Amino acid sequence: MSEAVIRQIVRIDEELCTGCGACVSPCAEGAIVIVDGKAKVVREELCDGAGFCLGVCPTGALAIETREAVPFDHEAAEEHMGAAKTYIPQRCFRCGTDEDHRPLLPVRVEGTSTWVCTSCLPALIHG
Ligand code: SF4
């Protein structure tokens, strides 16, 4: 195993986590899994610390912290992405386009965590 480095990585507050699983699919690298009803990063080398999972958590249980961890493993993450069977495609809540056709971003709208495409985002911001 690689030597630990100081880097950004997701932190999960187990007190706030309800185990809803909404963060599992946005993590394309497969770093987050639900164990005994709580989200966990069971393989730190799969978390790139990008934080795409943060916006979808309805309880604010996810954050990014800087601490000692094993380095992000690009090869292991790509291997997982190729083999992933649990990936759930997301759609823009406004126009319904999927991520194969336009980039999607996680947003909070009226208390709900959802996804918006880059075409609909300006209208969401400016009304
Ligand atoms: S989205 Fe938030 S509450 Fe739901 S499983 Fe993930 S960390 Fe827990």
Boltz pocket constraint, residues with backbone or C-beta under 6 A from the ligand:
constraints:
  - pocket:
      binder: B
      contacts: [[A, 12], [A, 16], [A, 17], [A, 18], [A, 19], [A, 20], [A, 21], [A, 22], [A, 23], [A, 24], [A, 38], [A, 39], [A, 53], [A, 56], [A, 57], [A, 58], [A, 59], [A, 60], [A, 61], [A, 62]]
      max_distance: 6.0
